[in-house]
Amino acid sequence: MSQYNQYQYEQTSSFGTSTQSTRSSESYPSDYASFVNDPLPPIPNQLANTKFSQPGTANIHDFSDDALAMINDLNYDDVDDGLIEHEIDHRKREAFVNQLITSEQAYIQSLELVVNVFLKPLKKDSKQTSFNFLGSRKLVCTEREIKWLFGNFETIVQIHRTILTSLEQRLRIWGPAQIISDVFQSWFPLLEVYHGYLSNYDVAMTTYERLTKYQPFKKFIDNAHKDRTLKGATLLSLLQIPAGCTHRYEKLICGIADTTNMTHPDYSGVQQCKQQIIGLASSILPRVTDADNVDQVLMIQQALVGAPFGVKAQRRLILQGQLARVVINSKSMGEERTYILFSDILVFVRPKQEGKKTTLQYKGHIGLEQARVRAIPNQDAAGQEYCIEIVSSFQGVDNLNSTFMGATSTHVLHTHSLEEQQTWIRKLDRVIAKLDRDATRNKAEANKRRNDSRTPPQSLHRTGTSSKLSVTSSQSQSTSGSERQTL
C-alpha cells in the first residue's frame, strides 16, 4: 500500500465526512445498508431463561427426602444447561445464515439497479449515431467512458447471481446438521474480481466527476435519479457499495464459524472458511482504504467553489489542518485558512456555511513539483514560532511554445506546535520527493521514446548493408529491364 493511502482523513468541520472515513454500507441510501448493519436478532427470553423442570417436580414437597436425593443424583441441571447452551449457539448460527442470505439478496438488488437504471440505457445510447446531417445529437457518453465508469461491474453482477443461487439451493435443504462450508469454498475464487474493480475505482470516480460537467450526461443522471426504485440512492453511492462486499462476507462467515459447535459436522469446514475470508479481506483492504481516500478527494472537489482544477485519478488526500500565512514584510500573520495537502498540490480554502451545506471557497494553491520545504527560525518568520517555509517553482512555456519560463514563490506558514510543524514538513517532503521521482522517470521515458523514433532501422547500420542493398538494387533493375523487353 502506498504511503499516501495510509492516511486516515480526520476532520471536524461540517464540510467533511465523519471523524474517520471507513468503508461501510451505512453511508449508502439503499436497502442493502439495513441488512448489513442490522444487529442479530436476540435469543428469545423464553429460551434463555427457561429452566426445564423434571417430570413431577411441580409438587416437589410431596416427595420424601430419599426421592429428592435420587433425583439430585441424576444431574438433570447439568444436562439441561448443556442443551440450552447448544440451542443458543444453534440459534445464533441460524441468525448469521439468515442475515447472509437477506444481505446477499439486497446486494443483488443494488447491483441490478445500476445495470437497469444506468448501465443498460447508457450502452444503448452509445450505440446510436451521434451525427445527423444539418443537426447533431450528442452522445451521453462513449463506450470507452462507460468502461472507465463501470469497470468490471457486469462481471460482479453475474458472479453474485451465481453466489445467491448456490446459497438459496443449499437453504432449501437446510437443517440443524446441514453443512455450508462447501458453498463458501466455491465463492472464494470468484471474489478475486474485486481486486480488478477496486484497481479501476479511482478512474471510475474521476470519470464520473468529469462527466457531470458535461450537459448531456448531467441531464441523463438527473432524470435517472428520479427513478423511484432507487429510493434516494445515486449512481455514485451505488458504485461505492461493492468496495464493502468482502468486509460483509468476513463479518458473517466469521460469525457462522464462531457459533458453530465443535460437535457439528461442518465445524472444521467453516473454521477453514473463516481463515480464508480473513486472508482475502486482508489482501483487499489496502485497495479498500485507497477507495476511501478517493471518495474523500471527490467529496472535497465537489465542495470546492472557484477552483481552477479538477480531480485526477492519481490524486490522494494526505493531510489537512488550520494554518495561517505569515507576511514577512509587514511582520504580521494573516487569517487562518484550511490547508489541504494532496499527493500533487497544496490547496488552501475558506469553509463557508450555506444553509445545511458547507462549501469550500477556493483561495489558492501551491504547486509542489520541485518545491523545497524547511522549518525556519523565529527571526526569519516575523517572530512567529513553529513556522515552515515552502519555496515553489513555477514552470511553463510562452505563447509561442518555444521559451522555457521559471519563477519561484515563497510561502511562510504558521503551525500551532512543534509536533504539527514536524508533521507538515515530513508529509510535504514525502510528496515533493515522489513528485520529483515521477517527473524524472516520465522525462526519461519521453526521451527514450523520442530517441527511438529518430533511430533509423538497425539493418542500415550493419556492416556491408549498403553494398548488399546496391547489389539487390542492380539485380532488381536488371530484372525489371528483362521484363520490359519480354513484354
RODO-2510 file (C-alpha; in nm, 4 decimals, decimal comma):
residues 487
     n   res          X          Y          Z
     1     m     0,0000     0,0000     0,0000
     2     s     0,1279     0,3436    -0,0917
     3     q     0,2470     0,5618     0,1911
     4     y    -0,0144     0,8168     0,0855
     5     n    -0,3007     0,5724     0,1258
     6     q    -0,2296     0,5055     0,4929
     7     y    -0,3586     0,8446     0,5976
     8     q    -0,6977     0,8376     0,7658
     9     y    -0,8946     1,1512     0,6821
    10     e    -0,9810     1,3224     1,0121
    11     q    -1,1793     1,6393     1,0210
    12     t    -1,4177     1,8233     1,2490
    13     s    -1,5625     2,0885     1,0211
    14     s    -1,9057     2,0277     0,8766
    15     f    -1,7989     2,0037     0,5151
    16     g    -1,6161     1,6774     0,5764
    17     t    -1,7178     1,3255     0,6483
    18     s    -1,7307     1,1658     0,9891
    19     t    -1,4275     1,1783     1,2162
    20     q    -1,2778     0,8800     1,0419
    21     s    -1,3623     0,7533     0,6981
    22     t    -1,4384     0,3842     0,6887
    23     r    -1,5793     0,1769     0,4084
    24     s    -1,9240     0,0930     0,5401
    25     s    -2,2635     0,0440     0,3854
    26     e    -2,4086     0,2808     0,6460
    27     s    -2,3410     0,5771     0,4179
    28     y    -2,5383     0,4355     0,1268
    29     p    -2,9095     0,5204     0,0938
    30     s    -3,0093     0,1686    -0,0061
    31     d    -3,1981    -0,1256     0,1372
    32     y    -2,8665    -0,3090     0,1247
    33     a    -2,7302    -0,0986     0,4123
    34     s    -3,0016    -0,2034     0,6558
    35     f    -2,9328    -0,5725     0,6055
    36     v    -2,5584    -0,5389     0,6534
    37     n    -2,5793    -0,3296     0,9674
    38     d    -2,8864    -0,4737     1,1394
    39     p    -2,7939    -0,6358     1,4710
    40     l    -2,8518    -1,0056     1,5023
    41     p    -3,1949    -1,0918     1,6366
    42     p    -3,1763    -1,1600     2,0098
    43     i    -3,2176    -1,5042     2,1532
    44     p    -3,5765    -1,5325     2,2819
    45     n    -3,6029    -1,4707     2,6535
    46     q    -3,8231    -1,7746     2,6860
    47     l    -3,5314    -1,9906     2,5789
    48     a    -3,2567    -1,8065     2,7623
    49     n    -3,4442    -1,8027     3,0912
    50     t    -3,6017    -2,1459     3,0710
    51     k    -3,5206    -2,3921     3,3440
    52     f    -3,6547    -2,7232     3,2269
    53     s    -3,8219    -2,8961     3,5196
    54     q    -3,8149    -3,2669     3,5789
    55     p    -4,1442    -3,4500     3,5452
    56     g    -4,3429    -3,4363     3,8641
    57     t    -4,1483    -3,1570     4,0328
    58     a    -4,4479    -2,9272     4,0451
    59     n    -4,5422    -3,0805     4,3779
    60     i    -4,1884    -3,1381     4,4910
    61     h    -4,2749    -3,1155     4,8612
    62     d    -4,4808    -3,4333     4,8284
    63     f    -4,1626    -3,6361     4,7777
    64     s    -3,9625    -3,7916     5,0551
    65     d    -3,6032    -3,6950     5,1218
    66     d    -3,4854    -4,0212     4,9640
    67     a    -3,6765    -3,9429     4,6461
    68     l    -3,5256    -3,5936     4,6322
    69     a    -3,1764    -3,7299     4,6790
    70     m    -3,2335    -3,9779     4,3968
    71     i    -3,3453    -3,7006     4,1648
    72     n    -3,0413    -3,4872     4,2519
    73     d    -2,8129    -3,7784     4,1708
    74     l    -2,9447    -3,7766     3,8127
    75     n    -2,7722    -3,4366     3,7434
    76     y    -3,0605    -3,3058     3,5340
    77     d    -2,9396    -2,9486     3,5795
    78     d    -2,6030    -3,0192     3,4086
    79     v    -2,7711    -3,1863     3,1147
    80     d    -3,0205    -2,9030     3,0754
    81     d    -2,7505    -2,6352     3,0891
    82     g    -2,5628    -2,8067     2,8070
    83     l    -2,8736    -2,8373     2,5955
    84     i    -2,9611    -2,4728     2,6448
    85     e    -2,6091    -2,3644     2,5509
    86     h    -2,6184    -2,5817     2,2405
    87     e    -2,9578    -2,4427     2,1401
    88     i    -2,8419    -2,0833     2,1888
    89     d    -2,5380    -2,1455     1,9646
    90     h    -2,7641    -2,3068     1,7068
    91     r    -2,9979    -2,0073     1,7022
    92     k    -2,7079    -1,7642     1,6727
    93     r    -2,5730    -1,9639     1,3795
    94     e    -2,9165    -1,9604     1,2172
    95     a    -2,9326    -1,5834     1,2634
    96     f    -2,5992    -1,5328     1,0831
    97     v    -2,7081    -1,7610     0,7973
    98     n    -3,0373    -1,5723     0,7625
    99     q    -2,8553    -1,2386     0,7624
   100     l    -2,6185    -1,3706     0,4965
   101     i    -2,8954    -1,4545     0,2516
   102     t    -3,1019    -1,1403     0,3190
   103     s    -2,7976    -0,9174     0,2758
   104     e    -2,6994    -1,1033    -0,0425
   105     q    -3,0496    -1,0558    -0,1869
   106     a    -3,0399    -0,6849    -0,1031
   107     y    -2,6891    -0,6557    -0,2510
   108     i    -2,8037    -0,8116    -0,5784
   109     q    -3,0933    -0,5653    -0,5906
   110     s    -2,8497    -0,2740    -0,5520
   111     l    -2,6250    -0,4099    -0,8271
   112     e    -2,9167    -0,4610    -1,0631
   113     l    -3,0321    -0,1035    -1,0033
   114     v    -2,7029     0,0136    -1,1502
   115     v    -2,7456    -0,2158    -1,4503
   116     n    -3,1109    -0,1386    -1,5229
   117     v    -3,1286     0,2325    -1,4411
   118     f    -2,7849     0,3449    -1,5605
   119     l    -2,5662     0,0920    -1,7434
   120     k    -2,8115    -0,0506    -1,9969
   121     p    -2,9534     0,2891    -2,1048
   122     l    -2,6031     0,4302    -2,1417
   123     k    -2,4917     0,1329    -2,3512
   124     k    -2,7964     0,1618    -2,5723
   125     d    -2,7319     0,5327    -2,6212
   126     s    -2,3632     0,4803    -2,7046
   127     k    -2,4519     0,2512    -2,9949
   128     q    -2,6621     0,5181    -3,1632
   129     t    -2,5081     0,7592    -3,4109
   130     s    -2,4070     1,0947    -3,2702
   131     f    -2,4165     1,2822    -3,6012
   132     n    -2,7076     1,3879    -3,8147
   133     f    -2,6881     1,5988    -4,1291
   134     l    -2,7581     1,9664    -4,0518
   135     g    -2,8078     1,8723    -3,6909
   136     s    -2,6351     1,6871    -3,4150
   137     r    -2,7277     1,4599    -3,1318
   138     k    -2,4642     1,4384    -2,8644
   139     l    -2,3888     1,1060    -2,7009
   140     v    -2,4349     1,0912    -2,3253
   141     c    -2,1001     0,9146    -2,3056
   142     t    -1,8853     0,6951    -2,5264
   143     e    -1,8303     0,3204    -2,4940
   144     r    -1,4811     0,3876    -2,3621
   145     e    -1,6166     0,6209    -2,0948
   146     i    -1,8711     0,3549    -1,9951
   147     k    -1,5848     0,1106    -1,9478
   148     w    -1,3940     0,3631    -1,7360
   149     l    -1,7022     0,4413    -1,5282
   150     f    -1,8239     0,0872    -1,4562
   151     g    -1,5101    -0,1248    -1,4938
   152     n    -1,5952    -0,4937    -1,4486
   153     f    -1,9295    -0,4179    -1,2822
   154     e    -2,1257    -0,6539    -1,5078
   155     t    -1,8912    -0,9385    -1,4165
   156     i    -1,9570    -0,8701    -1,0477
   157     v    -2,3321    -0,8861    -1,1092
   158     q    -2,3041    -1,2237    -1,2823
   159     i    -2,0842    -1,3620    -1,0058
   160     h    -2,3240    -1,2617    -0,7307
   161     r    -2,6193    -1,4094    -0,9148
   162     t    -2,4262    -1,7360    -0,9081
   163     i    -2,3439    -1,6908    -0,5389
   164     l    -2,7060    -1,6189    -0,4480
   165     t    -2,8292    -1,9206    -0,6457
   166     s    -2,5850    -2,1533    -0,4673
   167     l    -2,6880    -2,0145    -0,1293
   168     e    -3,0618    -2,0470    -0,1999
   169     q    -3,0215    -2,4050    -0,3226
   170     r    -2,8433    -2,5038    -0,0034
   171     l    -3,1012    -2,3393     0,2195
   172     r    -3,3822    -2,5374     0,0509
   173     i    -3,2461    -2,8494     0,2196
   174     w    -3,1361    -2,6728     0,5364
   175     g    -3,1385    -2,8483     0,8711
   176     p    -2,9594    -2,8398     1,2072
   177     a    -2,6762    -3,0647     1,0838
   178     q    -2,6504    -2,9222     0,7303
   179     i    -2,3061    -2,8057     0,6112
   180     i    -2,2438    -2,4806     0,4247
   181     s    -1,8642    -2,4562     0,4104
   182     d    -1,8509    -2,6222     0,0677
   183     v    -2,0726    -2,3427    -0,0688
   184     f    -1,8382    -2,0790     0,0765
   185     q    -1,5376    -2,2559    -0,0747
   186     s    -1,6875    -2,2187    -0,4227
   187     w    -1,7180    -1,8416    -0,3701
   188     f    -1,3607    -1,7529    -0,2799
   189     p    -1,2041    -1,7795    -0,6301
   190     l    -1,4888    -1,5655    -0,7671
   191     l    -1,4323    -1,2864    -0,5151
   192     e    -1,0909    -1,2105    -0,6659
   193     v    -1,2905    -0,9988    -0,9135
   194     y    -1,2921    -0,7203    -0,6524
   195     h    -0,9196    -0,6632    -0,6994
   196     g    -0,9967    -0,5536    -1,0557
   197     y    -1,2945    -0,3397    -0,9562
   198     l    -1,1000    -0,1541    -0,6876
   199     s    -0,7980    -0,1108    -0,9162
   200     n    -1,0238     0,0838    -1,1535
   201     y    -1,2021     0,2722    -0,8732
   202     d    -1,0053     0,5972    -0,8982
   203     v    -1,0584     0,6045    -1,2759
   204     a    -1,4327     0,5458    -1,2248
   205     m    -1,4692     0,8292    -0,9749
   206     t    -1,2626     1,0677    -1,1875
   207     t    -1,4676     0,9810    -1,4955
   208     y    -1,7902     1,0389    -1,3040
   209     e    -1,6782     1,3799    -1,1797
   210     r    -1,5656     1,4849    -1,5278
   211     l    -1,8854     1,3634    -1,6975
   212     t    -2,1077     1,5537    -1,4522
   213     k    -1,9650     1,8718    -1,6076
   214     y    -2,0909     1,7537    -1,9484
   215     q    -2,4507     1,8666    -2,0012
   216     p    -2,5940     1,5574    -2,1803
   217     f    -2,4590     1,3263    -1,9087
   218     k    -2,5752     1,5553    -1,6292
   219     k    -2,9243     1,5669    -1,7791
   220     f    -2,9301     1,1879    -1,8071
   221     i    -2,8182     1,1420    -1,4451
   222     d    -3,0666     1,3964    -1,3117
   223     n    -3,3527     1,2174    -1,4875
   224     a    -3,2313     0,8717    -1,3825
   225     h    -3,2122     0,9754    -1,0186
   226     k    -3,5874     1,0417    -1,0255
   227     d    -3,6486     0,6681    -1,0647
   228     r    -3,8494     0,5588    -0,7621
   229     t    -3,6789     0,2205    -0,7436
   230     l    -3,3584     0,3968    -0,6374
   231     k    -3,5234     0,5078    -0,3102
   232     g    -3,2882     0,8053    -0,2840
   233     a    -2,9719     0,6246    -0,3944
   234     t    -2,7457     0,7829    -0,6557
   235     l    -2,5189     0,6341    -0,9164
   236     l    -2,2194     0,7458    -0,7125
   237     s    -2,3416     0,5833    -0,3910
   238     l    -2,4285     0,2605    -0,5736
   239     l    -2,0851     0,2433    -0,7347
   240     q    -1,9315     0,2742    -0,3868
   241     i    -2,1179    -0,0260    -0,2414
   242     p    -1,9075    -0,3102    -0,3941
   243     a    -1,5981    -0,1920    -0,2078
   244     g    -1,7567    -0,3142     0,1189
   245     c    -1,8603    -0,6592    -0,0030
   246     t    -1,5636    -0,8580     0,1268
   247     h    -1,5979    -0,6961     0,4695
   248     r    -1,9605    -0,8109     0,4812
   249     y    -1,8606    -1,1676     0,3979
   250     e    -1,5830    -1,1566     0,6560
   251     k    -1,8244    -1,0451     0,9283
   252     l    -2,0939    -1,3041     0,8511
   253     i    -1,8774    -1,6060     0,7701
   254     c    -1,6707    -1,5474     1,0831
   255     g    -1,9960    -1,5194     1,2786
   256     i    -2,1147    -1,8524     1,1409
   257     a    -1,7812    -2,0154     1,2246
   258     d    -1,7756    -1,8749     1,5787
   259     t    -2,1264    -2,0021     1,6547
   260     t    -2,0787    -2,3495     1,5056
   261     n    -2,0494    -2,6077     1,7826
   262     m    -1,7406    -2,8291     1,7868
   263     t    -1,9640    -3,1365     1,7559
   264     h    -2,1237    -3,0039     1,4351
   265     p    -2,0199    -3,1904     1,1149
   266     d    -1,9360    -2,8568     0,9487
   267     y    -1,7141    -2,7279     1,2304
   268     s    -1,3738    -2,7867     1,0686
   269     g    -1,5012    -2,6708     0,7288
   270     v    -1,6327    -2,3349     0,8472
   271     q    -1,3202    -2,2764     1,0554
   272     q    -1,1147    -2,3158     0,7394
   273     c    -1,3506    -2,0791     0,5550
   274     k    -1,3081    -1,8265     0,8348
   275     q    -0,9321    -1,8188     0,7827
   276     q    -0,9705    -1,7905     0,4065
   277     i    -1,2140    -1,5000     0,4151
   278     i    -0,9955    -1,3178     0,6693
   279     g    -0,6989    -1,3615     0,4347
   280     l    -0,8972    -1,2451     0,1323
   281     a    -1,0326    -0,9403     0,3160
   282     s    -0,6814    -0,8524     0,4354
   283     s    -0,5417    -0,8718     0,0834
   284     i    -0,8137    -0,6388    -0,0477
   285     l    -0,8011    -0,3992     0,2493
   286     p    -0,5276    -0,1718     0,1011
   287     r    -0,7409    -0,1196    -0,2085
   288     v    -1,0494    -0,0544     0,0049
   289     t    -0,8528     0,2011     0,2085
   290     d    -0,7407     0,3634    -0,1155
   291     a    -1,1024     0,3717    -0,2362
   292     d    -1,1957     0,5535     0,0859
   293     n    -0,9283     0,8118     0,0088
   294     v    -1,0565     0,8540    -0,3469
   295     d    -1,4050     0,9167    -0,2082
   296     q    -1,2700     1,1857     0,0233
   297     v    -1,0837     1,3585    -0,2600
   298     l    -1,4019     1,3536    -0,4677
   299     m    -1,6043     1,4913    -0,1766
   300     i    -1,3623     1,7817    -0,1297
   301     q    -1,3555     1,8520    -0,5031
   302     q    -1,7356     1,8670    -0,5134
   303     a    -1,7357     2,1106    -0,2193
   304     l    -1,4749     2,3408    -0,3793
   305     v    -1,6013     2,6652    -0,5281
   306     g    -1,3917     2,8549    -0,7799
   307     a    -1,1050     2,6057    -0,8091
   308     p    -0,9227     2,6224    -1,1442
   309     f    -0,8519     2,2479    -1,1477
   310     g    -1,0493     1,9235    -1,1473
   311     v    -0,9914     1,5808    -0,9982
   312     k    -0,7155     1,3482    -1,1094
   313     a    -0,7219     0,9711    -1,0873
   314     q    -0,3822     0,9678    -0,9154
   315     r    -0,4646     1,2377    -0,6586
   316     r    -0,4895     1,1288    -0,2948
   317     l    -0,5561     1,3132     0,0295
   318     i    -0,2533     1,3311     0,2591
   319     l    -0,3152     1,5846     0,5350
   320     q    -0,5221     1,8869     0,6296
   321     g    -0,5180     2,1471     0,9038
   322     q    -0,5659     2,5080     1,0022
   323     l    -0,2636     2,7210     0,9109
   324     a    -0,2014     3,0952     0,8797
   325     r     0,0255     3,2623     0,6293
   326     v     0,2928     3,4913     0,7739
   327     v     0,3549     3,8166     0,5861
   328     i     0,7265     3,8762     0,6348
   329     n     0,7400     4,2342     0,5081
   330     s     0,4694     4,3617     0,7395
   331     k     0,5647     4,1213     1,0188
   332     s     0,2029     4,0154     1,0551
   333     m     0,0031     3,6975     1,0309
   334     g    -0,2985     3,6558     0,8065
   335     e    -0,6280     3,4844     0,8717
   336     e    -0,6208     3,1113     0,9302
   337     r    -0,7215     2,9003     0,6329
   338     t    -0,7884     2,5323     0,5876
   339     y    -0,4863     2,3862     0,4083
   340     i    -0,5430     2,0573     0,2291
   341     l    -0,2385     1,8603     0,1189
   342     f    -0,2956     1,6279    -0,1745
   343     s    -0,0403     1,3998    -0,3354
   344     d     0,0365     1,6630    -0,6004
   345     i    -0,0758     2,0025    -0,4709
   346     l    -0,1352     2,2080    -0,1560
   347     v    -0,4712     2,3884    -0,1593
   348     f    -0,5945     2,6495     0,0860
   349     v    -0,9639     2,7263     0,1242
   350     r    -1,2122     2,9036     0,3477
   351     p    -1,5139     2,6971     0,4599
   352     k    -1,8441     2,8747     0,4103
   353     q    -2,1771     2,7659     0,5525
   354     e    -2,4718     2,7848     0,3130
   355     g    -2,7756     2,6564     0,4988
   356     k    -2,7136     2,2923     0,5793
   357     k    -2,4405     2,2713     0,3173
   358     t    -2,0796     2,3759     0,3706
   359     t    -1,8762     2,4802     0,0691
   360     l    -1,5032     2,5368     0,0396
   361     q    -1,4215     2,8743    -0,1099
   362     y    -1,1008     2,8332    -0,3098
   363     k    -0,8310     3,0835    -0,2069
   364     g    -0,5250     2,9483    -0,3823
   365     h    -0,2886     2,6575    -0,4197
   366     i     0,0834     2,5851    -0,4184
   367     g     0,2429     2,3623    -0,6798
   368     l     0,4797     2,1160    -0,5171
   369     e     0,6833     1,9772    -0,8050
   370     q     1,0485     2,0744    -0,7491
   371     a     0,9440     2,2685    -0,4390
   372     r     1,1515     2,2962    -0,1197
   373     v     1,0295     2,2985     0,2380
   374     r     1,2066     2,3689     0,5685
   375     a     1,1475     2,4825     0,9237
   376     i     1,2569     2,8413     0,9775
   377     p     1,3648     3,0155     1,2995
   378     n     1,1572     3,2849     1,4699
   379     q     1,3684     3,5744     1,3461
   380     d     1,3064     3,4722     0,9842
   381     a     0,9310     3,4368     1,0400
   382     a     0,8406     3,7780     1,1805
   383     g     0,8933     3,6458     1,5321
   384     q     0,6393     3,3621     1,4932
   385     e     0,7170     3,0151     1,6277
   386     y     0,6725     2,6792     1,4536
   387     c     0,6741     2,8165     1,1001
   388     i     0,7549     2,6354     0,7783
   389     e     0,8763     2,7818     0,4507
   390     i     0,7672     2,6437     0,1146
   391     v     0,9543     2,7634    -0,1927
   392     s     0,7601     2,6538    -0,5001
   393     s     0,8730     2,6743    -0,8608
   394     f     0,6504     2,7902    -1,1449
   395     q     0,7279     2,6320    -1,4779
   396     g     0,5778     2,6725    -1,8202
   397     v     0,6317     2,7891    -2,1788
   398     d     0,5448     3,1096    -2,3549
   399     n     0,2672     3,1505    -2,6090
   400     l     0,4943     3,0505    -2,8951
   401     n     0,5791     2,7275    -2,7110
   402     s     0,9464     2,7990    -2,7581
   403     t     1,0900     2,9585    -2,4430
   404     f     1,1019     2,7951    -2,1018
   405     m     0,9952     3,0193    -1,8164
   406     g     1,0612     2,9735    -1,4466
   407     a     0,9783     3,1698    -1,1351
   408     t     0,9620     3,0922    -0,7647
   409     s     0,7294     3,1969    -0,4871
   410     t     0,7820     3,1703    -0,1115
   411     h     0,5118     3,0872     0,1416
   412     v     0,5664     3,1015     0,5172
   413     l     0,3008     2,9152     0,7129
   414     h     0,2455     2,9172     1,0869
   415     t     0,1587     2,5946     1,2708
   416     h     0,0435     2,5622     1,6302
   417     s     0,3062     2,3332     1,7807
   418     l     0,6408     2,1686     1,7196
   419     e     0,4704     1,8346     1,6571
   420     e     0,2384     1,9857     1,3980
   421     q     0,5300     2,1632     1,2317
   422     q     0,7257     1,8390     1,2045
   423     t     0,4237     1,6509     1,0704
   424     w     0,3656     1,9033     0,7926
   425     i     0,7320     1,9079     0,6959
   426     r     0,7519     1,5290     0,6897
   427     k     0,4384     1,4910     0,4766
   428     l     0,5391     1,7714     0,2397
   429     d     0,8873     1,6243     0,1951
   430     r     0,7404     1,2861     0,1008
   431     v     0,5008     1,4374    -0,1505
   432     i     0,7709     1,6513    -0,3112
   433     a     1,0162     1,3605    -0,3287
   434     k     0,7591     1,1384    -0,5005
   435     l     0,6628     1,4102    -0,7460
   436     d     1,0280     1,4646    -0,8354
   437     r     1,0855     1,0918    -0,8841
   438     d     0,7818     1,0654    -1,1076
   439     a     0,8885     1,3705    -1,3086
   440     t     1,2390     1,2291    -1,3587
   441     r     1,1008     0,8931    -1,4670
   442     n     0,8490     1,0484    -1,7058
   443     k     1,1190     1,2671    -1,8592
   444     a     1,3484     0,9696    -1,9105
   445     e     1,0683     0,7700    -2,0739
   446     a     0,9804     1,0622    -2,3015
   447     n     1,3460     1,0996    -2,4079
   448     k     1,3656     0,7281    -2,4784
   449     r     1,0543     0,7382    -2,6957
   450     r     1,1857     1,0400    -2,8817
   451     n     1,5258     0,8792    -2,9416
   452     d     1,3667     0,5545    -3,0537
   453     s     1,1531     0,7407    -3,3060
   454     r     1,4617     0,9119    -3,4506
   455     t     1,6774     0,5974    -3,4735
   456     p     1,6869     0,4525    -3,8300
   457     p     1,6290     0,0784    -3,8778
   458     q     1,9144    -0,1328    -3,7440
   459     s     1,9608    -0,3037    -4,0808
   460     l     2,1046     0,0203    -4,2186
   461     h     2,3887     0,0149    -3,9644
   462     r     2,5035    -0,3382    -4,0244
   463     t     2,8397    -0,3888    -4,1973
   464     g     2,8043    -0,4498    -4,5646
   465     t     2,4430    -0,3476    -4,5718
   466     s     2,4988    -0,0657    -4,8195
   467     s     2,6790    -0,2867    -5,0715
   468     k     2,4141    -0,5548    -5,0297
   469     l     2,1431    -0,3021    -5,0964
   470     s     2,3319    -0,1801    -5,4057
   471     v     2,3623    -0,5315    -5,5444
   472     t     1,9990    -0,6001    -5,4749
   473     s     1,9044    -0,2736    -5,6420
   474     s     2,1101    -0,3605    -5,9536
   475     q     1,9540    -0,7050    -5,9753
   476     s     1,6108    -0,5507    -5,9413
   477     q     1,6804    -0,3027    -6,2198
   478     s     1,8145    -0,5806    -6,4427
   479     t     1,5124    -0,7935    -6,3796
   480     s     1,2801    -0,5042    -6,4499
   481     g     1,4590    -0,4394    -6,7773
   482     s     1,4277    -0,8037    -6,8835
   483     e     1,0573    -0,7989    -6,8042
   484     r     1,0072    -0,4839    -7,0052
   485     q     1,1978    -0,6437    -7,3036
   486     t     0,9862    -0,9556    -7,2821
   487     l     0,6684    -0,7521    -7,2803
***
